[in-house]
Structure formats: structure tokens, C-alpha cells
Amino acid sequence: MGFITYFAIPCNLLVLLMCRYPSVAVGFNQDLDDLKDEEKSVLVQYLEKRDPSYWNRANIITFAIGIEHLVIALKTVIALIIPDVPH
């Protein structure tokens, strides 16, 4: 169960970053650089509207990795605070 919780965090972040509304069929030949704005995920649209010059693909992935590490750290701290055996 512990592995599943650690595995679910990056999977859920990838879903937030990659879920989009494509107008063409999704496949390996689809060019991610030529997506229209409305085809990008809601999170990516929000970040790019805030500062389009800063939020490129590399910075969005770095942001996702940072958020992933923060969530894992928060999960670990909460697991340390809550006792395994109740009083």
C-alpha cells in the first residue's frame, strides 16, 4: 500500500499536466509543440496565461517535479505525526 501511495502522486500530477481536449486523434505522431491553446490542459493554460514567456514546457515539468516532492514530503510528515497504534 505504501508503494501505491508513492506511485499515485506522480501519476496524478501527470494527469493534471497532460489531460487535454484534442481536436485530432491522440497518437505518437501528434506534435505537442503545435497544440492550440484550448487543446492544452487547464493547468497549463492557466500557467501560460499568467506569464507566457516564463512557463515553457521545461519550467512546467520542473514545477510538477517540485510539487511532487512537496506532496511526498507532506505525506511523510503526516505519517510521522499520526501514530501507527492508537492509545
PDB file of N, CA, C and O in Angstrom:
ATOM      1  N   MET A   1       0.820  -1.193   0.000  1.00  0.00           N
ATOM      2  CA  MET A   1       0.000   0.000   0.000  1.00  0.00           C
ATOM      3  C   MET A   1       0.866   1.259   0.000  1.00  0.00           C
ATOM      4  O   MET A   1       0.513   2.271  -0.606  1.00  0.00           O
ATOM      5  N   GLY A   2       2.000   1.180   0.687  1.00  0.00           N
ATOM      6  CA  GLY A   2       2.889   2.335   0.702  1.00  0.00           C
ATOM      7  C   GLY A   2       3.415   2.665  -0.676  1.00  0.00           C
ATOM      8  O   GLY A   2       3.511   3.835  -1.047  1.00  0.00           O
ATOM      9  N   PHE A   3       3.761   1.625  -1.446  1.00  0.00           N
ATOM     10  CA  PHE A   3       4.254   1.846  -2.809  1.00  0.00           C
ATOM     11  C   PHE A   3       3.184   2.508  -3.664  1.00  0.00           C
ATOM     12  O   PHE A   3       3.482   3.401  -4.457  1.00  0.00           O
ATOM     13  N   ILE A   4       1.953   2.077  -3.506  1.00  0.00           N
ATOM     14  CA  ILE A   4       0.873   2.630  -4.318  1.00  0.00           C
ATOM     15  C   ILE A   4       0.687   4.117  -4.023  1.00  0.00           C
ATOM     16  O   ILE A   4       0.432   4.904  -4.935  1.00  0.00           O
ATOM     17  N   THR A   5       0.813   4.506  -2.746  1.00  0.00           N
ATOM     18  CA  THR A   5       0.648   5.926  -2.430  1.00  0.00           C
ATOM     19  C   THR A   5       1.765   6.764  -3.035  1.00  0.00           C
ATOM     20  O   THR A   5       1.522   7.875  -3.507  1.00  0.00           O
ATOM     21  N   TYR A   6       2.989   6.242  -3.023  1.00  0.00           N
ATOM     22  CA  TYR A   6       4.098   6.992  -3.621  1.00  0.00           C
ATOM     23  C   TYR A   6       4.021   6.980  -5.147  1.00  0.00           C
ATOM     24  O   TYR A   6       4.471   7.926  -5.793  1.00  0.00           O
ATOM     25  N   PHE A   7       3.465   5.940  -5.718  1.00  0.00           N
ATOM     26  CA  PHE A   7       3.337   5.839  -7.167  1.00  0.00           C
ATOM     27  C   PHE A   7       2.185   6.701  -7.685  1.00  0.00           C
ATOM     28  O   PHE A   7       2.235   7.184  -8.816  1.00  0.00           O
ATOM     29  N   ALA A   8       1.152   6.896  -6.870  1.00  0.00           N
ATOM     30  CA  ALA A   8      -0.030   7.639  -7.302  1.00  0.00           C
ATOM     31  C   ALA A   8       0.236   9.138  -7.420  1.00  0.00           C
ATOM     32  O   ALA A   8      -0.386   9.808  -8.244  1.00  0.00           O
ATOM     33  N   ILE A   9       1.142   9.667  -6.617  1.00  0.00           N
ATOM     34  CA  ILE A   9       1.390  11.116  -6.630  1.00  0.00           C
ATOM     35  C   ILE A   9       1.909  11.586  -7.991  1.00  0.00           C
ATOM     36  O   ILE A   9       1.320  12.504  -8.562  1.00  0.00           O
ATOM     37  N   PRO A  10       2.988  11.003  -8.542  1.00  0.00           N
ATOM     38  CA  PRO A  10       3.421  11.479  -9.870  1.00  0.00           C
ATOM     39  C   PRO A  10       2.422  11.155 -10.975  1.00  0.00           C
ATOM     40  O   PRO A  10       2.305  11.909 -11.941  1.00  0.00           O
ATOM     41  N   CYS A  11       1.699  10.041 -10.844  1.00  0.00           N
ATOM     42  CA  CYS A  11       0.687   9.720 -11.862  1.00  0.00           C
ATOM     43  C   CYS A  11      -0.409  10.771 -11.894  1.00  0.00           C
ATOM     44  O   CYS A  11      -0.835  11.190 -12.970  1.00  0.00           O
ATOM     45  N   ASN A  12      -0.866  11.198 -10.738  1.00  0.00           N
ATOM     46  CA  ASN A  12      -1.913  12.218 -10.690  1.00  0.00           C
ATOM     47  C   ASN A  12      -1.411  13.561 -11.213  1.00  0.00           C
ATOM     48  O   ASN A  12      -2.161  14.288 -11.865  1.00  0.00           O
ATOM     49  N   LEU A  13      -0.163  13.896 -10.937  1.00  0.00           N
ATOM     50  CA  LEU A  13       0.385  15.141 -11.479  1.00  0.00           C
ATOM     51  C   LEU A  13       0.498  15.082 -12.997  1.00  0.00           C
ATOM     52  O   LEU A  13       0.245  16.077 -13.675  1.00  0.00           O
ATOM     53  N   LEU A  14       0.870  13.936 -13.531  1.00  0.00           N
ATOM     54  CA  LEU A  14       0.921  13.794 -14.984  1.00  0.00           C
ATOM     55  C   LEU A  14      -0.467  13.929 -15.597  1.00  0.00           C
ATOM     56  O   LEU A  14      -0.613  14.500 -16.678  1.00  0.00           O
ATOM     57  N   VAL A  15      -1.474  13.416 -14.927  1.00  0.00           N
ATOM     58  CA  VAL A  15      -2.844  13.573 -15.424  1.00  0.00           C
ATOM     59  C   VAL A  15      -3.221  15.051 -15.457  1.00  0.00           C
ATOM     60  O   VAL A  15      -3.843  15.518 -16.412  1.00  0.00           O
ATOM     61  N   LEU A  16      -2.840  15.790 -14.402  1.00  0.00           N
ATOM     62  CA  LEU A  16      -3.143  17.229 -14.383  1.00  0.00           C
ATOM     63  C   LEU A  16      -2.449  17.975 -15.513  1.00  0.00           C
ATOM     64  O   LEU A  16      -3.010  18.915 -16.076  1.00  0.00           O
ATOM     65  N   LEU A  17      -1.235  17.563 -15.846  1.00  0.00           N
ATOM     66  CA  LEU A  17      -0.487  18.274 -16.880  1.00  0.00           C
ATOM     67  C   LEU A  17      -0.853  17.832 -18.292  1.00  0.00           C
ATOM     68  O   LEU A  17      -0.780  18.636 -19.221  1.00  0.00           O
ATOM     69  N   MET A  18      -1.239  16.593 -18.471  1.00  0.00           N
ATOM     70  CA  MET A  18      -1.399  16.065 -19.819  1.00  0.00           C
ATOM     71  C   MET A  18      -2.840  15.947 -20.292  1.00  0.00           C
ATOM     72  O   MET A  18      -3.078  15.842 -21.495  1.00  0.00           O
ATOM     73  N   CYS A  19      -3.809  15.961 -19.380  1.00  0.00           N
ATOM     74  CA  CYS A  19      -5.201  15.840 -19.822  1.00  0.00           C
ATOM     75  C   CYS A  19      -5.586  17.080 -20.612  1.00  0.00           C
ATOM     76  O   CYS A  19      -5.483  18.205 -20.124  1.00  0.00           O
ATOM     77  N   ARG A  20      -6.024  16.856 -21.818  1.00  0.00           N
ATOM     78  CA  ARG A  20      -6.362  17.971 -22.681  1.00  0.00           C
ATOM     79  C   ARG A  20      -7.514  17.560 -23.576  1.00  0.00           C
ATOM     80  O   ARG A  20      -8.001  16.431 -23.512  1.00  0.00           O
ATOM     81  N   TYR A  21      -7.937  18.484 -24.400  1.00  0.00           N
ATOM     82  CA  TYR A  21      -9.079  18.270 -25.271  1.00  0.00           C
ATOM     83  C   TYR A  21      -8.613  18.362 -26.723  1.00  0.00           C
ATOM     84  O   TYR A  21      -8.756  19.411 -27.350  1.00  0.00           O
ATOM     85  N   PRO A  22      -8.058  17.280 -27.263  1.00  0.00           N
ATOM     86  CA  PRO A  22      -7.504  17.353 -28.625  1.00  0.00           C
ATOM     87  C   PRO A  22      -8.610  17.384 -29.678  1.00  0.00           C
ATOM     88  O   PRO A  22      -9.644  16.729 -29.547  1.00  0.00           O
ATOM     89  N   SER A  23      -8.358  18.161 -30.719  1.00  0.00           N
ATOM     90  CA  SER A  23      -9.309  18.218 -31.826  1.00  0.00           C
ATOM     91  C   SER A  23      -8.994  17.142 -32.859  1.00  0.00           C
ATOM     92  O   SER A  23      -9.817  16.843 -33.724  1.00  0.00           O
ATOM     93  N   VAL A  24      -7.798  16.563 -32.762  1.00  0.00           N
ATOM     94  CA  VAL A  24      -7.425  15.453 -33.635  1.00  0.00           C
ATOM     95  C   VAL A  24      -7.115  14.255 -32.757  1.00  0.00           C
ATOM     96  O   VAL A  24      -6.901  14.394 -31.553  1.00  0.00           O
ATOM     97  N   ALA A  25      -7.091  13.093 -33.358  1.00  0.00           N
ATOM     98  CA  ALA A  25      -6.825  11.868 -32.594  1.00  0.00           C
ATOM     99  C   ALA A  25      -5.439  11.932 -31.958  1.00  0.00           C
ATOM    100  O   ALA A  25      -4.474  12.377 -32.579  1.00  0.00           O
ATOM    101  N   VAL A  26      -5.363  11.481 -30.712  1.00  0.00           N
ATOM    102  CA  VAL A  26      -4.094  11.497 -29.992  1.00  0.00           C
ATOM    103  C   VAL A  26      -3.280  10.291 -30.438  1.00  0.00           C
ATOM    104  O   VAL A  26      -3.791   9.173 -30.501  1.00  0.00           O
ATOM    105  N   GLY A  27      -2.033  10.525 -30.742  1.00  0.00           N
ATOM    106  CA  GLY A  27      -1.159   9.439 -31.155  1.00  0.00           C
ATOM    107  C   GLY A  27       0.292   9.846 -31.031  1.00  0.00           C
ATOM    108  O   GLY A  27       0.608  10.968 -30.635  1.00  0.00           O
ATOM    109  N   PHE A  28       1.170   8.918 -31.373  1.00  0.00           N
ATOM    110  CA  PHE A  28       2.598   9.198 -31.245  1.00  0.00           C
ATOM    111  C   PHE A  28       3.069  10.222 -32.261  1.00  0.00           C
ATOM    112  O   PHE A  28       4.123  10.829 -32.074  1.00  0.00           O
ATOM    113  N   ASN A  29       2.312  10.430 -33.334  1.00  0.00           N
ATOM    114  CA  ASN A  29       2.737  11.389 -34.354  1.00  0.00           C
ATOM    115  C   ASN A  29       2.180  12.785 -34.107  1.00  0.00           C
ATOM    116  O   ASN A  29       2.413  13.684 -34.915  1.00  0.00           O
ATOM    117  N   GLN A  30       1.450  12.991 -33.014  1.00  0.00           N
ATOM    118  CA  GLN A  30       0.913  14.310 -32.711  1.00  0.00           C
ATOM    119  C   GLN A  30       2.030  15.189 -32.152  1.00  0.00           C
ATOM    120  O   GLN A  30       2.750  14.777 -31.242  1.00  0.00           O
ATOM    121  N   ASP A  31       2.172  16.371 -32.683  1.00  0.00           N
ATOM    122  CA  ASP A  31       3.230  17.283 -32.263  1.00  0.00           C
ATOM    123  C   ASP A  31       2.746  18.109 -31.070  1.00  0.00           C
ATOM    124  O   ASP A  31       1.809  18.897 -31.198  1.00  0.00           O
ATOM    125  N   LEU A  32       3.381  17.931 -29.921  1.00  0.00           N
ATOM    126  CA  LEU A  32       2.961  18.639 -28.715  1.00  0.00           C
ATOM    127  C   LEU A  32       3.279  20.130 -28.775  1.00  0.00           C
ATOM    128  O   LEU A  32       2.679  20.915 -28.040  1.00  0.00           O
ATOM    129  N   ASP A  33       4.203  20.532 -29.632  1.00  0.00           N
ATOM    130  CA  ASP A  33       4.548  21.944 -29.740  1.00  0.00           C
ATOM    131  C   ASP A  33       3.524  22.730 -30.555  1.00  0.00           C
ATOM    132  O   ASP A  33       3.460  23.955 -30.446  1.00  0.00           O
ATOM    133  N   ASP A  34       2.736  22.053 -31.355  1.00  0.00           N
ATOM    134  CA  ASP A  34       1.764  22.736 -32.211  1.00  0.00           C
ATOM    135  C   ASP A  34       0.339  22.628 -31.695  1.00  0.00           C
ATOM    136  O   ASP A  34      -0.604  22.774 -32.473  1.00  0.00           O
ATOM    137  N   LEU A  35       0.156  22.375 -30.405  1.00  0.00           N
ATOM    138  CA  LEU A  35      -1.191  22.314 -29.848  1.00  0.00           C
ATOM    139  C   LEU A  35      -1.788  23.713 -29.771  1.00  0.00           C
ATOM    140  O   LEU A  35      -1.092  24.680 -29.462  1.00  0.00           O
ATOM    141  N   LYS A  36      -3.072  23.811 -30.053  1.00  0.00           N
ATOM    142  CA  LYS A  36      -3.768  25.081 -29.862  1.00  0.00           C
ATOM    143  C   LYS A  36      -3.934  25.315 -28.371  1.00  0.00           C
ATOM    144  O   LYS A  36      -3.856  24.373 -27.583  1.00  0.00           O
ATOM    145  N   ASP A  37      -4.163  26.554 -27.979  1.00  0.00           N
ATOM    146  CA  ASP A  37      -4.294  26.869 -26.557  1.00  0.00           C
ATOM    147  C   ASP A  37      -5.440  26.115 -25.900  1.00  0.00           C
ATOM    148  O   ASP A  37      -5.306  25.660 -24.764  1.00  0.00           O
ATOM    149  N   GLU A  38      -6.561  25.974 -26.593  1.00  0.00           N
ATOM    150  CA  GLU A  38      -7.701  25.294 -25.988  1.00  0.00           C
ATOM    151  C   GLU A  38      -7.511  23.776 -25.912  1.00  0.00           C
ATOM    152  O   GLU A  38      -8.288  23.096 -25.242  1.00  0.00           O
ATOM    153  N   GLU A  39      -6.494  23.237 -26.585  1.00  0.00           N
ATOM    154  CA  GLU A  39      -6.211  21.809 -26.514  1.00  0.00           C
ATOM    155  C   GLU A  39      -5.283  21.453 -25.359  1.00  0.00           C
ATOM    156  O   GLU A  39      -5.132  20.276 -25.033  1.00  0.00           O
ATOM    157  N   LYS A  40      -4.664  22.441 -24.740  1.00  0.00           N
ATOM    158  CA  LYS A  40      -3.768  22.172 -23.619  1.00  0.00           C
ATOM    159  C   LYS A  40      -4.573  21.946 -22.354  1.00  0.00           C
ATOM    160  O   LYS A  40      -5.742  22.321 -22.277  1.00  0.00           O
ATOM    161  N   SER A  41      -3.944  21.331 -21.361  1.00  0.00           N
ATOM    162  CA  SER A  41      -4.653  21.075 -20.107  1.00  0.00           C
ATOM    163  C   SER A  41      -4.990  22.404 -19.430  1.00  0.00           C
ATOM    164  O   SER A  41      -4.385  23.439 -19.711  1.00  0.00           O
ATOM    165  N   VAL A  42      -5.963  22.344 -18.539  1.00  0.00           N
ATOM    166  CA  VAL A  42      -6.429  23.558 -17.862  1.00  0.00           C
ATOM    167  C   VAL A  42      -5.300  24.165 -17.023  1.00  0.00           C
ATOM    168  O   VAL A  42      -5.150  25.386 -16.977  1.00  0.00           O
ATOM    169  N   LEU A  43      -4.510  23.321 -16.366  1.00  0.00           N
ATOM    170  CA  LEU A  43      -3.395  23.820 -15.554  1.00  0.00           C
ATOM    171  C   LEU A  43      -2.349  24.518 -16.425  1.00  0.00           C
ATOM    172  O   LEU A  43      -1.858  25.587 -16.062  1.00  0.00           O
ATOM    173  N   VAL A  44      -2.011  23.930 -17.554  1.00  0.00           N
ATOM    174  CA  VAL A  44      -1.016  24.533 -18.454  1.00  0.00           C
ATOM    175  C   VAL A  44      -1.567  25.834 -19.037  1.00  0.00           C
ATOM    176  O   VAL A  44      -0.825  26.807 -19.173  1.00  0.00           O
ATOM    177  N   GLN A  45      -2.849  25.866 -19.383  1.00  0.00           N
ATOM    178  CA  GLN A  45      -3.452  27.105 -19.883  1.00  0.00           C
ATOM    179  C   GLN A  45      -3.366  28.203 -18.837  1.00  0.00           C
ATOM    180  O   GLN A  45      -3.049  29.347 -19.163  1.00  0.00           O
ATOM    181  N   TYR A  46      -3.645  27.866 -17.582  1.00  0.00           N
ATOM    182  CA  TYR A  46      -3.590  28.853 -16.508  1.00  0.00           C
ATOM    183  C   TYR A  46      -2.172  29.394 -16.326  1.00  0.00           C
ATOM    184  O   TYR A  46      -1.976  30.604 -16.213  1.00  0.00           O
ATOM    185  N   LEU A  47      -1.191  28.500 -16.298  1.00  0.00           N
ATOM    186  CA  LEU A  47       0.196  28.937 -16.090  1.00  0.00           C
ATOM    187  C   LEU A  47       0.681  29.800 -17.252  1.00  0.00           C
ATOM    188  O   LEU A  47       1.352  30.812 -17.046  1.00  0.00           O
ATOM    189  N   GLU A  48       0.338  29.396 -18.472  1.00  0.00           N
ATOM    190  CA  GLU A  48       0.795  30.163 -19.635  1.00  0.00           C
ATOM    191  C   GLU A  48       0.106  31.516 -19.730  1.00  0.00           C
ATOM    192  O   GLU A  48       0.697  32.461 -20.253  1.00  0.00           O
ATOM    193  N   LYS A  49      -1.112  31.639 -19.248  1.00  0.00           N
ATOM    194  CA  LYS A  49      -1.792  32.940 -19.264  1.00  0.00           C
ATOM    195  C   LYS A  49      -1.204  33.882 -18.232  1.00  0.00           C
ATOM    196  O   LYS A  49      -1.213  35.098 -18.424  1.00  0.00           O
ATOM    197  N   ARG A  50      -0.694  33.337 -17.143  1.00  0.00           N
ATOM    198  CA  ARG A  50      -0.094  34.185 -16.109  1.00  0.00           C
ATOM    199  C   ARG A  50       1.183  34.850 -16.603  1.00  0.00           C
ATOM    200  O   ARG A  50       1.365  36.055 -16.433  1.00  0.00           O
ATOM    201  N   ASP A  51       2.071  34.062 -17.217  1.00  0.00           N
ATOM    202  CA  ASP A  51       3.326  34.606 -17.742  1.00  0.00           C
ATOM    203  C   ASP A  51       3.789  33.729 -18.899  1.00  0.00           C
ATOM    204  O   ASP A  51       4.518  32.762 -18.681  1.00  0.00           O
ATOM    205  N   PRO A  52       3.380  34.046 -20.123  1.00  0.00           N
ATOM    206  CA  PRO A  52       3.696  33.181 -21.263  1.00  0.00           C
ATOM    207  C   PRO A  52       5.184  33.071 -21.568  1.00  0.00           C
ATOM    208  O   PRO A  52       5.622  32.072 -22.138  1.00  0.00           O
ATOM    209  N   SER A  53       5.957  34.067 -21.202  1.00  0.00           N
ATOM    210  CA  SER A  53       7.390  33.990 -21.513  1.00  0.00           C
ATOM    211  C   SER A  53       8.137  33.059 -20.551  1.00  0.00           C
ATOM    212  O   SER A  53       9.190  32.529 -20.903  1.00  0.00           O
ATOM    213  N   TYR A  54       7.606  32.858 -19.348  1.00  0.00           N
ATOM    214  CA  TYR A  54       8.295  32.022 -18.365  1.00  0.00           C
ATOM    215  C   TYR A  54       7.838  30.567 -18.409  1.00  0.00           C
ATOM    216  O   TYR A  54       8.656  29.659 -18.262  1.00  0.00           O
ATOM    217  N   TRP A  55       6.536  30.334 -18.611  1.00  0.00           N
ATOM    218  CA  TRP A  55       6.003  28.988 -18.496  1.00  0.00           C
ATOM    219  C   TRP A  55       6.112  28.231 -19.807  1.00  0.00           C
ATOM    220  O   TRP A  55       5.125  28.059 -20.522  1.00  0.00           O
ATOM    221  N   ASN A  56       7.311  27.783 -20.116  1.00  0.00           N
ATOM    222  CA  ASN A  56       7.501  26.882 -21.245  1.00  0.00           C
ATOM    223  C   ASN A  56       7.420  25.442 -20.732  1.00  0.00           C
ATOM    224  O   ASN A  56       7.203  25.226 -19.540  1.00  0.00           O
ATOM    225  N   ARG A  57       7.588  24.476 -21.598  1.00  0.00           N
ATOM    226  CA  ARG A  57       7.427  23.071 -21.213  1.00  0.00           C
ATOM    227  C   ARG A  57       8.428  22.654 -20.136  1.00  0.00           C
ATOM    228  O   ARG A  57       8.062  21.919 -19.218  1.00  0.00           O
ATOM    229  N   ALA A  58       9.661  23.096 -20.222  1.00  0.00           N
ATOM    230  CA  ALA A  58      10.676  22.712 -19.233  1.00  0.00           C
ATOM    231  C   ALA A  58      10.341  23.252 -17.849  1.00  0.00           C
ATOM    232  O   ALA A  58      10.495  22.541 -16.856  1.00  0.00           O
ATOM    233  N   ASN A  59       9.886  24.493 -17.771  1.00  0.00           N
ATOM    234  CA  ASN A  59       9.536  25.072 -16.472  1.00  0.00           C
ATOM    235  C   ASN A  59       8.283  24.438 -15.892  1.00  0.00           C
ATOM    236  O   ASN A  59       8.169  24.313 -14.673  1.00  0.00           O
ATOM    237  N   ILE A  60       7.346  24.037 -16.731  1.00  0.00           N
ATOM    238  CA  ILE A  60       6.144  23.371 -16.241  1.00  0.00           C
ATOM    239  C   ILE A  60       6.501  22.001 -15.669  1.00  0.00           C
ATOM    240  O   ILE A  60       5.973  21.615 -14.626  1.00  0.00           O
ATOM    241  N   ILE A  61       7.380  21.265 -16.329  1.00  0.00           N
ATOM    242  CA  ILE A  61       7.809  19.961 -15.814  1.00  0.00           C
ATOM    243  C   ILE A  61       8.597  20.126 -14.524  1.00  0.00           C
ATOM    244  O   ILE A  61       8.428  19.334 -13.597  1.00  0.00           O
ATOM    245  N   THR A  62       9.448  21.130 -14.446  1.00  0.00           N
ATOM    246  CA  THR A  62      10.193  21.400 -13.214  1.00  0.00           C
ATOM    247  C   THR A  62       9.231  21.764 -12.085  1.00  0.00           C
ATOM    248  O   THR A  62       9.421  21.331 -10.948  1.00  0.00           O
ATOM    249  N   PHE A  63       8.220  22.539 -12.381  1.00  0.00           N
ATOM    250  CA  PHE A  63       7.196  22.889 -11.402  1.00  0.00           C
ATOM    251  C   PHE A  63       6.475  21.633 -10.906  1.00  0.00           C
ATOM    252  O   PHE A  63       6.227  21.493  -9.708  1.00  0.00           O
ATOM    253  N   ALA A  64       6.142  20.730 -11.813  1.00  0.00           N
ATOM    254  CA  ALA A  64       5.450  19.494 -11.441  1.00  0.00           C
ATOM    255  C   ALA A  64       6.326  18.624 -10.554  1.00  0.00           C
ATOM    256  O   ALA A  64       5.831  18.027  -9.597  1.00  0.00           O
ATOM    257  N   ILE A  65       7.615  18.540 -10.853  1.00  0.00           N
ATOM    258  CA  ILE A  65       8.528  17.755 -10.020  1.00  0.00           C
ATOM    259  C   ILE A  65       8.638  18.371  -8.630  1.00  0.00           C
ATOM    260  O   ILE A  65       8.682  17.643  -7.638  1.00  0.00           O
ATOM    261  N   GLY A  66       8.684  19.681  -8.541  1.00  0.00           N
ATOM    262  CA  GLY A  66       8.734  20.347  -7.244  1.00  0.00           C
ATOM    263  C   GLY A  66       7.481  20.111  -6.435  1.00  0.00           C
ATOM    264  O   GLY A  66       7.559  19.841  -5.237  1.00  0.00           O
ATOM    265  N   ILE A  67       6.319  20.209  -7.072  1.00  0.00           N
ATOM    266  CA  ILE A  67       5.052  19.955  -6.385  1.00  0.00           C
ATOM    267  C   ILE A  67       4.991  18.495  -5.929  1.00  0.00           C
ATOM    268  O   ILE A  67       4.510  18.205  -4.834  1.00  0.00           O
ATOM    269  N   GLU A  68       5.477  17.582  -6.769  1.00  0.00           N
ATOM    270  CA  GLU A  68       5.503  16.162  -6.406  1.00  0.00           C
ATOM    271  C   GLU A  68       6.323  15.942  -5.140  1.00  0.00           C
ATOM    272  O   GLU A  68       5.895  15.224  -4.236  1.00  0.00           O
ATOM    273  N   HIS A  69       7.493  16.557  -5.077  1.00  0.00           N
ATOM    274  CA  HIS A  69       8.346  16.398  -3.896  1.00  0.00           C
ATOM    275  C   HIS A  69       7.693  17.020  -2.654  1.00  0.00           C
ATOM    276  O   HIS A  69       7.812  16.476  -1.556  1.00  0.00           O
ATOM    277  N   LEU A  70       7.010  18.147  -2.823  1.00  0.00           N
ATOM    278  CA  LEU A  70       6.319  18.759  -1.685  1.00  0.00           C
ATOM    279  C   LEU A  70       5.189  17.872  -1.163  1.00  0.00           C
ATOM    280  O   LEU A  70       5.010  17.743   0.048  1.00  0.00           O
ATOM    281  N   VAL A  71       4.439  17.273  -2.058  1.00  0.00           N
ATOM    282  CA  VAL A  71       3.340  16.397  -1.637  1.00  0.00           C
ATOM    283  C   VAL A  71       3.879  15.151  -0.949  1.00  0.00           C
ATOM    284  O   VAL A  71       3.315  14.708   0.051  1.00  0.00           O
ATOM    285  N   ILE A  72       4.957  14.581  -1.467  1.00  0.00           N
ATOM    286  CA  ILE A  72       5.565  13.411  -0.825  1.00  0.00           C
ATOM    287  C   ILE A  72       6.103  13.788   0.550  1.00  0.00           C
ATOM    288  O   ILE A  72       5.952  13.016   1.497  1.00  0.00           O
ATOM    289  N   ALA A  73       6.719  14.945   0.681  1.00  0.00           N
ATOM    290  CA  ALA A  73       7.220  15.396   1.982  1.00  0.00           C
ATOM    291  C   ALA A  73       6.069  15.611   2.955  1.00  0.00           C
ATOM    292  O   ALA A  73       6.168  15.229   4.121  1.00  0.00           O
ATOM    293  N   LEU A  74       4.981  16.215   2.494  1.00  0.00           N
ATOM    294  CA  LEU A  74       3.814  16.421   3.344  1.00  0.00           C
ATOM    295  C   LEU A  74       3.219  15.089   3.793  1.00  0.00           C
ATOM    296  O   LEU A  74       2.823  14.943   4.950  1.00  0.00           O
ATOM    297  N   LYS A  75       3.156  14.125   2.886  1.00  0.00           N
ATOM    298  CA  LYS A  75       2.656  12.793   3.220  1.00  0.00           C
ATOM    299  C   LYS A  75       3.537  12.142   4.272  1.00  0.00           C
ATOM    300  O   LYS A  75       3.030  11.510   5.199  1.00  0.00           O
ATOM    301  N   THR A  76       4.847  12.285   4.142  1.00  0.00           N
ATOM    302  CA  THR A  76       5.780  11.699   5.098  1.00  0.00           C
ATOM    303  C   THR A  76       5.646  12.362   6.465  1.00  0.00           C
ATOM    304  O   THR A  76       5.647  11.675   7.487  1.00  0.00           O
ATOM    305  N   VAL A  77       5.533  13.674   6.497  1.00  0.00           N
ATOM    306  CA  VAL A  77       5.386  14.389   7.774  1.00  0.00           C
ATOM    307  C   VAL A  77       4.085  13.977   8.465  1.00  0.00           C
ATOM    308  O   VAL A  77       4.075  13.743   9.673  1.00  0.00           O
ATOM    309  N   ILE A  78       3.008  13.888   7.721  1.00  0.00           N
ATOM    310  CA  ILE A  78       1.735  13.472   8.309  1.00  0.00           C
ATOM    311  C   ILE A  78       1.824  12.035   8.826  1.00  0.00           C
ATOM    312  O   ILE A  78       1.276  11.720   9.883  1.00  0.00           O
ATOM    313  N   ALA A  79       2.514  11.163   8.085  1.00  0.00           N
ATOM    314  CA  ALA A  79       2.680   9.778   8.541  1.00  0.00           C
ATOM    315  C   ALA A  79       3.513   9.710   9.812  1.00  0.00           C
ATOM    316  O   ALA A  79       3.290   8.831  10.644  1.00  0.00           O
ATOM    317  N   LEU A  80       4.463  10.615   9.980  1.00  0.00           N
ATOM    318  CA  LEU A  80       5.264  10.625  11.205  1.00  0.00           C
ATOM    319  C   LEU A  80       4.485  11.190  12.388  1.00  0.00           C
ATOM    320  O   LEU A  80       4.707  10.776  13.527  1.00  0.00           O
ATOM    321  N   ILE A  81       3.591  12.114  12.137  1.00  0.00           N
ATOM    322  CA  ILE A  81       2.818  12.731  13.209  1.00  0.00           C
ATOM    323  C   ILE A  81       1.751  11.787  13.744  1.00  0.00           C
ATOM    324  O   ILE A  81       1.556  11.684  14.955  1.00  0.00           O
ATOM    325  N   ILE A  82       1.063  11.102  12.845  1.00  0.00           N
ATOM    326  CA  ILE A  82      -0.028  10.217  13.246  1.00  0.00           C
ATOM    327  C   ILE A  82       0.568   8.896  13.738  1.00  0.00           C
ATOM    328  O   ILE A  82       1.328   8.264  13.004  1.00  0.00           O
ATOM    329  N   PRO A  83       0.248   8.469  14.945  1.00  0.00           N
ATOM    330  CA  PRO A  83       0.823   7.216  15.463  1.00  0.00           C
ATOM    331  C   PRO A  83       0.231   6.007  14.742  1.00  0.00           C
ATOM    332  O   PRO A  83      -0.926   6.026  14.323  1.00  0.00           O
ATOM    333  N   ASP A  84       1.047   4.944  14.599  1.00  0.00           N
ATOM    334  CA  ASP A  84       0.592   3.731  13.955  1.00  0.00           C
ATOM    335  C   ASP A  84      -0.403   2.955  14.821  1.00  0.00           C
ATOM    336  O   ASP A  84      -1.329   2.317  14.319  1.00  0.00           O
ATOM    337  N   VAL A  85      -0.185   3.029  16.126  1.00  0.00           N
ATOM    338  CA  VAL A  85      -1.058   2.322  17.075  1.00  0.00           C
ATOM    339  C   VAL A  85      -1.779   3.362  17.922  1.00  0.00           C
ATOM    340  O   VAL A  85      -1.128   4.194  18.554  1.00  0.00           O
ATOM    341  N   PRO A  86      -3.110   3.333  17.947  1.00  0.00           N
ATOM    342  CA  PRO A  86      -3.816   4.320  18.768  1.00  0.00           C
ATOM    343  C   PRO A  86      -3.599   4.073  20.262  1.00  0.00           C
ATOM    344  O   PRO A  86      -3.205   2.979  20.667  1.00  0.00           O
ATOM    345  N   HIS A  87      -3.861   5.103  21.080  1.00  0.00           N
ATOM    346  CA  HIS A  87      -3.678   4.968  22.520  1.00  0.00           C
ATOM    347  C   HIS A  87      -4.657   4.016  23.025  1.00  0.00           C
ATOM    348  O   HIS A  87      -4.691   3.742  24.225  1.00  0.00           O
TER     349      HIS A  87
END
